[in-house]
Amino acid sequence: MASSLLALRLFKIMTMVRHPVCWRAACLGVAPAIEHLPALRGLSVDGVIDVGGNRGQFTFACRLAGLNVPIVAFEPIPAEAAKYRGVHGGVPGITLI
């Protein structure tokens, strides 16, 4: 269990280093939810609703997976919403409520 968690963390770090879009998020302490990438890459959708957007990890995974669709996220906790805006604020097609 501990080794699989360590492997996931290392994979997240390697993914973030390879993708410059991740660098700002890394400075804010946010990593993409890369464990969802295999499922996301196989989707054909017109949009994404991210309920409980938290700091934007899932939205970030959607971006890394190449989903070029509108994303609407909901996050009621102000501190988490602020992190989300720090990562995704100003990105066209992404709305936080």
Backbone as XML, in Angstrom:
<?xml version="1.0"?>
<chain id="A" units="angstrom">
  <residue number="1" name="MET">
    <atom name="N" x="0.818" y="-1.192" z="0.000"/>
    <atom name="CA" x="0.000" y="0.000" z="0.000"/>
    <atom name="C" x="0.867" y="1.264" z="0.000"/>
  </residue>
  <residue number="2" name="ALA">
    <atom name="N" x="1.841" y="1.323" z="0.901"/>
    <atom name="CA" x="2.707" y="2.492" z="0.982"/>
    <atom name="C" x="3.529" y="2.655" z="-0.287"/>
  </residue>
  <residue number="3" name="SER">
    <atom name="N" x="3.967" y="1.543" z="-0.874"/>
    <atom name="CA" x="4.760" y="1.642" z="-2.095"/>
    <atom name="C" x="3.914" y="2.118" z="-3.267"/>
  </residue>
  <residue number="4" name="SER">
    <atom name="N" x="2.635" y="1.736" z="-3.319"/>
    <atom name="CA" x="1.785" y="2.208" z="-4.417"/>
    <atom name="C" x="1.478" y="3.692" z="-4.257"/>
  </residue>
  <residue number="5" name="LEU">
    <atom name="N" x="1.345" y="4.166" z="-3.030"/>
    <atom name="CA" x="1.137" y="5.589" z="-2.785"/>
    <atom name="C" x="2.377" y="6.375" z="-3.184"/>
  </residue>
  <residue number="6" name="LEU">
    <atom name="N" x="3.533" y="5.858" z="-2.850"/>
    <atom name="CA" x="4.788" y="6.504" z="-3.229"/>
    <atom name="C" x="4.929" y="6.531" z="-4.750"/>
  </residue>
  <residue number="7" name="ALA">
    <atom name="N" x="4.578" y="5.443" z="-5.418"/>
    <atom name="CA" x="4.658" y="5.387" z="-6.882"/>
    <atom name="C" x="3.726" y="6.414" z="-7.504"/>
  </residue>
  <residue number="8" name="LEU">
    <atom name="N" x="2.510" y="6.566" z="-6.962"/>
    <atom name="CA" x="1.569" y="7.555" z="-7.488"/>
    <atom name="C" x="2.118" y="8.964" z="-7.301"/>
  </residue>
  <residue number="9" name="ARG">
    <atom name="N" x="2.680" y="9.241" z="-6.149"/>
    <atom name="CA" x="3.243" y="10.575" z="-5.906"/>
    <atom name="C" x="4.413" y="10.873" z="-6.846"/>
  </residue>
  <residue number="10" name="LEU">
    <atom name="N" x="5.268" y="9.891" z="-7.050"/>
    <atom name="CA" x="6.384" y="10.090" z="-7.978"/>
    <atom name="C" x="5.887" y="10.318" z="-9.399"/>
  </residue>
  <residue number="11" name="PHE">
    <atom name="N" x="4.858" y="9.565" z="-9.807"/>
    <atom name="CA" x="4.289" y="9.734" z="-11.141"/>
    <atom name="C" x="3.673" y="11.125" z="-11.289"/>
  </residue>
  <residue number="12" name="LYS">
    <atom name="N" x="3.012" y="11.612" z="-10.231"/>
    <atom name="CA" x="2.450" y="12.967" z="-10.272"/>
    <atom name="C" x="3.562" y="13.999" z="-10.438"/>
  </residue>
  <residue number="13" name="ILE">
    <atom name="N" x="4.633" y="13.835" z="-9.695"/>
    <atom name="CA" x="5.750" y="14.783" z="-9.787"/>
    <atom name="C" x="6.345" y="14.767" z="-11.195"/>
  </residue>
  <residue number="14" name="MET">
    <atom name="N" x="6.558" y="13.581" z="-11.740"/>
    <atom name="CA" x="7.126" y="13.480" z="-13.094"/>
    <atom name="C" x="6.180" y="14.101" z="-14.124"/>
  </residue>
  <residue number="15" name="THR">
    <atom name="N" x="4.891" y="13.893" z="-13.978"/>
    <atom name="CA" x="3.908" y="14.475" z="-14.891"/>
    <atom name="C" x="3.960" y="15.991" z="-14.811"/>
  </residue>
  <residue number="16" name="MET">
    <atom name="N" x="4.030" y="16.521" z="-13.606"/>
    <atom name="CA" x="4.046" y="17.971" z="-13.432"/>
    <atom name="C" x="5.320" y="18.595" z="-13.990"/>
  </residue>
  <residue number="17" name="VAL">
    <atom name="N" x="6.439" y="17.930" z="-13.861"/>
    <atom name="CA" x="7.696" y="18.455" z="-14.389"/>
    <atom name="C" x="7.649" y="18.517" z="-15.918"/>
  </residue>
  <residue number="18" name="ARG">
    <atom name="N" x="7.031" y="17.514" z="-16.540"/>
    <atom name="CA" x="6.976" y="17.434" z="-18.010"/>
    <atom name="C" x="5.995" y="18.414" z="-18.649"/>
  </residue>
  <residue number="19" name="HIS">
    <atom name="N" x="5.030" y="18.922" z="-17.891"/>
    <atom name="CA" x="3.998" y="19.793" z="-18.452"/>
    <atom name="C" x="4.081" y="21.187" z="-17.834"/>
  </residue>
  <residue number="20" name="PRO">
    <atom name="N" x="4.560" y="22.160" z="-18.573"/>
    <atom name="CA" x="4.693" y="23.524" z="-18.033"/>
    <atom name="C" x="3.383" y="24.095" z="-17.482"/>
  </residue>
  <residue number="21" name="VAL">
    <atom name="N" x="2.233" y="23.639" z="-17.997"/>
    <atom name="CA" x="0.960" y="24.127" z="-17.484"/>
    <atom name="C" x="0.788" y="23.763" z="-16.009"/>
  </residue>
  <residue number="22" name="CYS">
    <atom name="N" x="1.545" y="22.809" z="-15.528"/>
    <atom name="CA" x="1.471" y="22.363" z="-14.129"/>
    <atom name="C" x="2.312" y="23.210" z="-13.179"/>
  </residue>
  <residue number="23" name="TRP">
    <atom name="N" x="3.246" y="23.949" z="-13.690"/>
    <atom name="CA" x="4.221" y="24.593" z="-12.831"/>
    <atom name="C" x="3.599" y="25.613" z="-11.886"/>
  </residue>
  <residue number="24" name="ARG">
    <atom name="N" x="2.692" y="26.436" z="-12.378"/>
    <atom name="CA" x="2.042" y="27.430" z="-11.507"/>
    <atom name="C" x="1.256" y="26.727" z="-10.408"/>
  </residue>
  <residue number="25" name="ALA">
    <atom name="N" x="0.544" y="25.660" z="-10.788"/>
    <atom name="CA" x="-0.236" y="24.900" z="-9.811"/>
    <atom name="C" x="0.678" y="24.297" z="-8.744"/>
  </residue>
  <residue number="26" name="ALA">
    <atom name="N" x="1.823" y="23.800" z="-9.157"/>
    <atom name="CA" x="2.766" y="23.205" z="-8.207"/>
    <atom name="C" x="3.210" y="24.239" z="-7.178"/>
  </residue>
  <residue number="27" name="CYS">
    <atom name="N" x="3.418" y="25.463" z="-7.619"/>
    <atom name="CA" x="3.806" y="26.531" z="-6.698"/>
    <atom name="C" x="2.707" y="26.814" z="-5.673"/>
  </residue>
  <residue number="28" name="LEU">
    <atom name="N" x="1.464" y="26.496" z="-6.036"/>
    <atom name="CA" x="0.330" y="26.693" z="-5.131"/>
    <atom name="C" x="0.010" y="25.432" z="-4.331"/>
  </residue>
  <residue number="29" name="GLY">
    <atom name="N" x="0.795" y="24.379" z="-4.529"/>
    <atom name="CA" x="0.573" y="23.139" z="-3.792"/>
    <atom name="C" x="-0.538" y="22.275" z="-4.337"/>
  </residue>
  <residue number="30" name="VAL">
    <atom name="N" x="-0.836" y="22.423" z="-5.627"/>
    <atom name="CA" x="-1.918" y="21.651" z="-6.248"/>
    <atom name="C" x="-1.342" y="20.740" z="-7.320"/>
  </residue>
  <residue number="31" name="ALA">
    <atom name="N" x="-1.704" y="19.465" z="-7.251"/>
    <atom name="CA" x="-1.273" y="18.481" z="-8.249"/>
    <atom name="C" x="-2.506" y="17.937" z="-8.964"/>
  </residue>
  <residue number="32" name="PRO">
    <atom name="N" x="-2.394" y="17.645" z="-10.259"/>
    <atom name="CA" x="-3.541" y="17.098" z="-10.977"/>
    <atom name="C" x="-3.892" y="15.692" z="-10.485"/>
  </residue>
  <residue number="33" name="ALA">
    <atom name="N" x="-5.155" y="15.354" z="-10.577"/>
    <atom name="CA" x="-5.618" y="14.011" z="-10.199"/>
    <atom name="C" x="-5.326" y="13.056" z="-11.352"/>
  </residue>
  <residue number="34" name="ILE">
    <atom name="N" x="-4.052" y="12.742" z="-11.543"/>
    <atom name="CA" x="-3.626" y="11.979" z="-12.722"/>
    <atom name="C" x="-4.144" y="10.553" z="-12.733"/>
  </residue>
  <residue number="35" name="GLU">
    <atom name="N" x="-4.613" y="10.060" z="-11.584"/>
    <atom name="CA" x="-5.152" y="8.709" z="-11.570"/>
    <atom name="C" x="-6.402" y="8.591" z="-12.448"/>
  </residue>
  <residue number="36" name="HIS">
    <atom name="N" x="-6.994" y="9.741" z="-12.822"/>
    <atom name="CA" x="-8.174" y="9.743" z="-13.679"/>
    <atom name="C" x="-7.836" y="9.850" z="-15.173"/>
  </residue>
  <residue number="37" name="LEU">
    <atom name="N" x="-6.582" y="10.099" z="-15.508"/>
    <atom name="CA" x="-6.212" y="10.332" z="-16.910"/>
    <atom name="C" x="-6.607" y="9.204" z="-17.864"/>
  </residue>
  <residue number="38" name="PRO">
    <atom name="N" x="-6.375" y="7.936" z="-17.541"/>
    <atom name="CA" x="-6.765" y="6.889" z="-18.496"/>
    <atom name="C" x="-8.254" y="6.914" z="-18.841"/>
  </residue>
  <residue number="39" name="ALA">
    <atom name="N" x="-9.106" y="7.129" z="-17.860"/>
    <atom name="CA" x="-10.553" y="7.184" z="-18.121"/>
    <atom name="C" x="-10.930" y="8.457" z="-18.866"/>
  </residue>
  <residue number="40" name="LEU">
    <atom name="N" x="-10.313" y="9.568" z="-18.513"/>
    <atom name="CA" x="-10.652" y="10.839" z="-19.156"/>
    <atom name="C" x="-10.248" y="10.866" z="-20.619"/>
  </residue>
  <residue number="41" name="ARG">
    <atom name="N" x="-9.121" y="10.265" z="-20.937"/>
    <atom name="CA" x="-8.647" y="10.280" z="-22.328"/>
    <atom name="C" x="-9.578" y="9.517" z="-23.267"/>
  </residue>
  <residue number="42" name="GLY">
    <atom name="N" x="-10.357" y="8.602" z="-22.741"/>
    <atom name="CA" x="-11.267" y="7.825" z="-23.574"/>
    <atom name="C" x="-12.645" y="8.426" z="-23.715"/>
  </residue>
  <residue number="43" name="LEU">
    <atom name="N" x="-12.888" y="9.596" z="-23.111"/>
    <atom name="CA" x="-14.228" y="10.185" z="-23.137"/>
    <atom name="C" x="-14.458" y="11.060" z="-24.358"/>
  </residue>
  <residue number="44" name="SER">
    <atom name="N" x="-15.702" y="11.069" z="-24.787"/>
    <atom name="CA" x="-16.163" y="12.001" z="-25.809"/>
    <atom name="C" x="-17.356" y="12.730" z="-25.209"/>
  </residue>
  <residue number="45" name="VAL">
    <atom name="N" x="-17.101" y="13.911" z="-24.654"/>
    <atom name="CA" x="-18.139" y="14.660" z="-23.947"/>
    <atom name="C" x="-18.183" y="16.093" z="-24.454"/>
  </residue>
  <residue number="46" name="ASP">
    <atom name="N" x="-19.304" y="16.756" z="-24.149"/>
    <atom name="CA" x="-19.476" y="18.150" z="-24.551"/>
    <atom name="C" x="-19.139" y="19.134" z="-23.439"/>
  </residue>
  <residue number="47" name="GLY">
    <atom name="N" x="-18.925" y="18.614" z="-22.240"/>
    <atom name="CA" x="-18.611" y="19.471" z="-21.107"/>
    <atom name="C" x="-18.389" y="18.636" z="-19.872"/>
  </residue>
  <residue number="48" name="VAL">
    <atom name="N" x="-17.858" y="19.290" z="-18.825"/>
    <atom name="CA" x="-17.581" y="18.618" z="-17.553"/>
    <atom name="C" x="-18.155" y="19.468" z="-16.432"/>
  </residue>
  <residue number="49" name="ILE">
    <atom name="N" x="-18.821" y="18.807" z="-15.480"/>
    <atom name="CA" x="-19.270" y="19.465" z="-14.260"/>
    <atom name="C" x="-18.468" y="18.855" z="-13.124"/>
  </residue>
  <residue number="50" name="ASP">
    <atom name="N" x="-17.703" y="19.684" z="-12.449"/>
    <atom name="CA" x="-16.830" y="19.248" z="-11.360"/>
    <atom name="C" x="-17.467" y="19.686" z="-10.041"/>
  </residue>
  <residue number="51" name="VAL">
    <atom name="N" x="-18.254" y="18.787" z="-9.447"/>
    <atom name="CA" x="-18.945" y="19.102" z="-8.193"/>
    <atom name="C" x="-17.999" y="18.814" z="-7.037"/>
  </residue>
  <residue number="52" name="GLY">
    <atom name="N" x="-17.787" y="19.812" z="-6.228"/>
    <atom name="CA" x="-16.786" y="19.696" z="-5.168"/>
    <atom name="C" x="-15.412" y="19.906" z="-5.764"/>
  </residue>
  <residue number="53" name="GLY">
    <atom name="N" x="-15.268" y="21.009" z="-6.485"/>
    <atom name="CA" x="-14.045" y="21.285" z="-7.238"/>
    <atom name="C" x="-12.773" y="21.363" z="-6.412"/>
  </residue>
  <residue number="54" name="ASN">
    <atom name="N" x="-12.921" y="21.576" z="-5.092"/>
    <atom name="CA" x="-11.777" y="21.622" z="-4.192"/>
    <atom name="C" x="-10.739" y="22.596" z="-4.726"/>
  </residue>
  <residue number="55" name="ARG">
    <atom name="N" x="-9.509" y="22.167" z="-4.872"/>
    <atom name="CA" x="-8.430" y="23.036" z="-5.358"/>
    <atom name="C" x="-8.237" y="22.930" z="-6.863"/>
  </residue>
  <residue number="56" name="GLY">
    <atom name="N" x="-9.087" y="22.131" z="-7.526"/>
    <atom name="CA" x="-9.027" y="22.033" z="-8.981"/>
    <atom name="C" x="-8.244" y="20.864" z="-9.518"/>
  </residue>
  <residue number="57" name="GLN">
    <atom name="N" x="-8.011" y="19.843" z="-8.702"/>
    <atom name="CA" x="-7.214" y="18.705" z="-9.137"/>
    <atom name="C" x="-7.872" y="17.950" z="-10.299"/>
  </residue>
  <residue number="58" name="PHE">
    <atom name="N" x="-9.192" y="17.711" z="-10.211"/>
    <atom name="CA" x="-9.882" y="16.975" z="-11.271"/>
    <atom name="C" x="-9.976" y="17.815" z="-12.543"/>
  </residue>
  <residue number="59" name="THR">
    <atom name="N" x="-10.293" y="19.091" z="-12.388"/>
    <atom name="CA" x="-10.314" y="19.981" z="-13.553"/>
    <atom name="C" x="-8.954" y="19.989" z="-14.221"/>
  </residue>
  <residue number="60" name="PHE">
    <atom name="N" x="-7.912" y="19.982" z="-13.436"/>
    <atom name="CA" x="-6.555" y="19.955" z="-13.957"/>
    <atom name="C" x="-6.302" y="18.679" z="-14.755"/>
  </residue>
  <residue number="61" name="ALA">
    <atom name="N" x="-6.770" y="17.559" z="-14.242"/>
    <atom name="CA" x="-6.622" y="16.283" z="-14.965"/>
    <atom name="C" x="-7.372" y="16.327" z="-16.291"/>
  </residue>
  <residue number="62" name="CYS">
    <atom name="N" x="-8.535" y="16.956" z="-16.297"/>
    <atom name="CA" x="-9.296" y="17.100" z="-17.550"/>
    <atom name="C" x="-8.487" y="17.886" z="-18.577"/>
  </residue>
  <residue number="63" name="ARG">
    <atom name="N" x="-7.827" y="18.936" z="-18.141"/>
    <atom name="CA" x="-6.996" y="19.734" z="-19.049"/>
    <atom name="C" x="-5.825" y="18.908" z="-19.574"/>
  </residue>
  <residue number="64" name="LEU">
    <atom name="N" x="-5.164" y="18.156" z="-18.677"/>
    <atom name="CA" x="-4.024" y="17.340" z="-19.100"/>
    <atom name="C" x="-4.448" y="16.221" z="-20.044"/>
  </residue>
  <residue number="65" name="ALA">
    <atom name="N" x="-5.678" y="15.739" z="-19.871"/>
    <atom name="CA" x="-6.185" y="14.665" z="-20.727"/>
    <atom name="C" x="-6.565" y="15.181" z="-22.115"/>
  </residue>
  <residue number="66" name="GLY">
    <atom name="N" x="-6.527" y="16.490" z="-22.283"/>
    <atom name="CA" x="-6.832" y="17.066" z="-23.592"/>
    <atom name="C" x="-8.302" y="17.306" z="-23.838"/>
  </residue>
  <residue number="67" name="LEU">
    <atom name="N" x="-9.108" y="17.286" z="-22.790"/>
    <atom name="CA" x="-10.531" y="17.583" z="-22.969"/>
    <atom name="C" x="-10.675" y="19.078" z="-23.214"/>
  </residue>
  <residue number="68" name="ASN">
    <atom name="N" x="-10.991" y="19.436" z="-24.421"/>
    <atom name="CA" x="-11.138" y="20.833" z="-24.789"/>
    <atom name="C" x="-12.621" y="21.171" z="-24.817"/>
  </residue>
  <residue number="69" name="VAL">
    <atom name="N" x="-13.223" y="21.110" z="-23.621"/>
    <atom name="CA" x="-14.656" y="21.353" z="-23.465"/>
    <atom name="C" x="-14.850" y="22.307" z="-22.293"/>
  </residue>
  <residue number="70" name="PRO">
    <atom name="N" x="-16.012" y="22.967" z="-22.229"/>
    <atom name="CA" x="-16.272" y="23.821" z="-21.064"/>
    <atom name="C" x="-16.304" y="23.003" z="-19.780"/>
  </residue>
  <residue number="71" name="ILE">
    <atom name="N" x="-15.755" y="23.585" z="-18.723"/>
    <atom name="CA" x="-15.761" y="22.956" z="-17.405"/>
    <atom name="C" x="-16.393" y="23.935" z="-16.430"/>
  </residue>
  <residue number="72" name="VAL">
    <atom name="N" x="-17.423" y="23.455" z="-15.730"/>
    <atom name="CA" x="-18.067" y="24.252" z="-14.690"/>
    <atom name="C" x="-17.836" y="23.520" z="-13.378"/>
  </residue>
  <residue number="73" name="ALA">
    <atom name="N" x="-17.211" y="24.213" z="-12.429"/>
    <atom name="CA" x="-16.893" y="23.611" z="-11.143"/>
    <atom name="C" x="-17.638" y="24.348" z="-10.032"/>
  </residue>
  <residue number="74" name="PHE">
    <atom name="N" x="-17.985" y="23.608" z="-9.005"/>
    <atom name="CA" x="-18.656" y="24.152" z="-7.836"/>
    <atom name="C" x="-17.786" y="23.868" z="-6.613"/>
  </residue>
  <residue number="75" name="GLU">
    <atom name="N" x="-17.460" y="24.913" z="-5.856"/>
    <atom name="CA" x="-16.686" y="24.740" z="-4.620"/>
    <atom name="C" x="-17.163" y="25.767" z="-3.595"/>
  </residue>
  <residue number="76" name="PRO">
    <atom name="N" x="-17.840" y="25.311" z="-2.529"/>
    <atom name="CA" x="-18.396" y="26.235" z="-1.541"/>
    <atom name="C" x="-17.409" y="26.723" z="-0.471"/>
  </residue>
  <residue number="77" name="ILE">
    <atom name="N" x="-16.274" y="26.062" z="-0.310"/>
    <atom name="CA" x="-15.331" y="26.458" z="0.740"/>
    <atom name="C" x="-14.418" y="27.557" z="0.205"/>
  </residue>
  <residue number="78" name="PRO">
    <atom name="N" x="-14.495" y="28.759" z="0.780"/>
    <atom name="CA" x="-13.750" y="29.905" z="0.238"/>
    <atom name="C" x="-12.251" y="29.673" z="0.065"/>
  </residue>
  <residue number="79" name="ALA">
    <atom name="N" x="-11.590" y="29.067" z="1.030"/>
    <atom name="CA" x="-10.139" y="28.862" z="0.918"/>
    <atom name="C" x="-9.800" y="27.922" z="-0.236"/>
  </residue>
  <residue number="80" name="GLU">
    <atom name="N" x="-10.596" y="26.873" z="-0.422"/>
    <atom name="CA" x="-10.356" y="25.940" z="-1.521"/>
    <atom name="C" x="-10.678" y="26.603" z="-2.858"/>
  </residue>
  <residue number="81" name="ALA">
    <atom name="N" x="-11.751" y="27.384" z="-2.889"/>
    <atom name="CA" x="-12.118" y="28.101" z="-4.116"/>
    <atom name="C" x="-11.019" y="29.082" z="-4.522"/>
  </residue>
  <residue number="82" name="ALA">
    <atom name="N" x="-10.385" y="29.702" z="-3.532"/>
    <atom name="CA" x="-9.284" y="30.623" z="-3.837"/>
    <atom name="C" x="-8.120" y="29.882" z="-4.486"/>
  </residue>
  <residue number="83" name="LYS">
    <atom name="N" x="-7.798" y="28.687" z="-3.987"/>
    <atom name="CA" x="-6.739" y="27.874" z="-4.616"/>
    <atom name="C" x="-7.149" y="27.519" z="-6.047"/>
  </residue>
  <residue number="84" name="TYR">
    <atom name="N" x="-8.405" y="27.120" z="-6.220"/>
    <atom name="CA" x="-8.913" y="26.763" z="-7.552"/>
    <atom name="C" x="-8.715" y="27.937" z="-8.509"/>
  </residue>
  <residue number="85" name="ARG">
    <atom name="N" x="-9.099" y="29.126" z="-8.070"/>
    <atom name="CA" x="-8.938" y="30.313" z="-8.924"/>
    <atom name="C" x="-7.465" y="30.589" z="-9.220"/>
  </residue>
  <residue number="86" name="GLY">
    <atom name="N" x="-6.601" y="30.316" z="-8.247"/>
    <atom name="CA" x="-5.171" y="30.509" z="-8.474"/>
    <atom name="C" x="-4.625" y="29.598" z="-9.561"/>
  </residue>
  <residue number="87" name="VAL">
    <atom name="N" x="-5.185" y="28.396" z="-9.667"/>
    <atom name="CA" x="-4.728" y="27.436" z="-10.653"/>
    <atom name="C" x="-5.410" y="27.649" z="-11.997"/>
  </residue>
  <residue number="88" name="HIS">
    <atom name="N" x="-6.737" y="27.861" z="-11.979"/>
    <atom name="CA" x="-7.506" y="27.878" z="-13.232"/>
    <atom name="C" x="-8.085" y="29.242" z="-13.588"/>
  </residue>
  <residue number="89" name="GLY">
    <atom name="N" x="-7.897" y="30.232" z="-12.735"/>
    <atom name="CA" x="-8.433" y="31.555" z="-13.013"/>
    <atom name="C" x="-7.909" y="32.102" z="-14.329"/>
  </residue>
  <residue number="90" name="GLY">
    <atom name="N" x="-8.804" y="32.593" z="-15.149"/>
    <atom name="CA" x="-8.405" y="33.173" z="-16.426"/>
    <atom name="C" x="-8.257" y="32.173" z="-17.555"/>
  </residue>
  <residue number="91" name="VAL">
    <atom name="N" x="-8.436" y="30.886" z="-17.274"/>
    <atom name="CA" x="-8.354" y="29.869" z="-18.334"/>
    <atom name="C" x="-9.694" y="29.858" z="-19.063"/>
  </residue>
  <residue number="92" name="PRO">
    <atom name="N" x="-9.691" y="30.118" z="-20.371"/>
    <atom name="CA" x="-10.945" y="30.142" z="-21.118"/>
    <atom name="C" x="-11.687" y="28.810" z="-21.008"/>
  </residue>
  <residue number="93" name="GLY">
    <atom name="N" x="-12.995" y="28.888" z="-20.818"/>
    <atom name="CA" x="-13.825" y="27.712" z="-20.773"/>
    <atom name="C" x="-13.960" y="27.082" z="-19.409"/>
  </residue>
  <residue number="94" name="ILE">
    <atom name="N" x="-13.298" y="27.650" z="-18.384"/>
    <atom name="CA" x="-13.399" y="27.102" z="-17.032"/>
    <atom name="C" x="-14.090" y="28.137" z="-16.145"/>
  </residue>
  <residue number="95" name="THR">
    <atom name="N" x="-15.186" y="27.700" z="-15.518"/>
    <atom name="CA" x="-15.967" y="28.571" z="-14.652"/>
    <atom name="C" x="-16.079" y="27.959" z="-13.275"/>
  </residue>
  <residue number="96" name="LEU">
    <atom name="N" x="-15.828" y="28.751" z="-12.236"/>
    <atom name="CA" x="-15.981" y="28.302" z="-10.857"/>
    <atom name="C" x="-17.154" y="29.022" z="-10.233"/>
  </residue>
  <residue number="97" name="ILE">
    <atom name="N" x="-18.032" y="28.256" z="-9.627"/>
    <atom name="CA" x="-19.187" y="28.822" z="-8.915"/>
    <atom name="C" x="-19.046" y="28.453" z="-7.457"/>
  </residue>
</chain>
